[in-house]
Amino acid sequence: MLRIEIDRDRCVGSGNCVFWAPGTFDLDDDGQSVVVDPTGDPDDRIRVAVEGCPSKAISVVFVDTTPPGDGSSSDRDR
């Protein structure tokens, strides 16, 4: 899963993020980007939106949501 963060001090409200990933981003009443649904678009579209931000205000971090003890070999060896 992706964790999306927007630096509102850097956001210039260009709308590029909304263009590339409209299910994920929108502009609020102040004209700045907000995340409306972090799973609203495929990961590749979100990455394009991040790369297309002219002020580099958007950052994305991959968050591993695999629960501990899922049966992987590292869990079995404990």
Phi and psi in degrees as a GROMACS rama.xvg file:
@    title "Ramachandran Plot"
@    xaxis  label "Phi"
@    yaxis  label "Psi"
@TYPE xy
-99.8531  137.185  LEU-2
-104.466  121.613  ARG-3
-108.18  129.501  ILE-4
-125.102  142.525  GLU-5
-121.755  125.625  ILE-6
-85.7877  99.5621  ASP-7
-66.5897  -20.3476  ARG-8
-72.1445  -25.6547  ASP-9
-96.0002  -23.8668  ARG-10
-62.9375  129.954  CYS-11
-106.862  0.565326  VAL-12
70.4948  33.4183  GLY-13
-66.1445  -28.5551  SER-14
85.3796  2.75596  GLY-15
-58.0445  -39.2016  ASN-16
-62.8971  -39.9421  CYS-17
-67.7481  -37.0589  VAL-18
-62.8497  -47.0215  PHE-19
-81.2685  -30.9523  TRP-20
-139.969  70.5294  ALA-21
-66.9622  -20.2343  PRO-22
-81.0473  -13.3412  GLY-23
-105.417  -39.9649  THR-24
-115.464  155.308  PHE-25
-150.941  168.44  ASP-26
-103.52  135.394  LEU-27
-83.5583  -173.655  ASP-28
-63.3228  -21.4238  ASP-29
-89.1638  0.29827  ASP-30
79.2508  19.9102  GLY-31
-111.039  153.486  GLN-32
-67.898  140.992  SER-33
-137.622  152.531  VAL-34
-89.3237  120.574  VAL-35
-97.8153  -26.7616  VAL-36
-160.254  105.881  ASP-37
-63.2164  -13.9098  PRO-38
-112.212  19.1909  THR-39
-74.1465  -14.6854  GLY-40
-141.464  160.382  ASP-41
-61.2258  151.105  PRO-42
-53.6834  -38.2344  ASP-43
-65.8718  -35.0104  ASP-44
-68.4254  -38.943  ARG-45
-64.7174  -41.2045  ILE-46
-63.949  -38.4384  ARG-47
-63.5278  -41.2023  VAL-48
-62.15  -41.2938  ALA-49
-63.8313  -47.0434  VAL-50
-65.8106  -28.1147  GLU-51
-85.5746  -0.973462  GLY-52
-72.5877  116.661  CYS-53
-67.1428  -24.2198  PRO-54
-102.146  2.69555  SER-55
55.0228  40.9649  LYS-56
-86.2251  -11.0506  ALA-57
-107.809  132.894  ILE-58
-127.434  149.517  SER-59
-129.689  134.38  VAL-60
-125.6  132.193  VAL-61
-77.9395  126.252  PHE-62
-111.304  122.342  VAL-63
-76.4787  120.238  ASP-64
-105.828  14.0939  THR-65
-69.4231  123.054  THR-66
-68.2412  145.811  PRO-67
-61.0484  147.205  PRO-68
76.6309  31.4685  GLY-69
-79.8121  3.38709  ASP-70
96.1783  4.90754  GLY-71
-67.65  163.2  SER-72
-61.3839  -34.5124  SER-73
-66.1029  -30.1768  SER-74
-75.6076  -36.5867  ASP-75
-69.5271  -27.2876  ARG-76
-80.6604  -3.96956  ASP-77
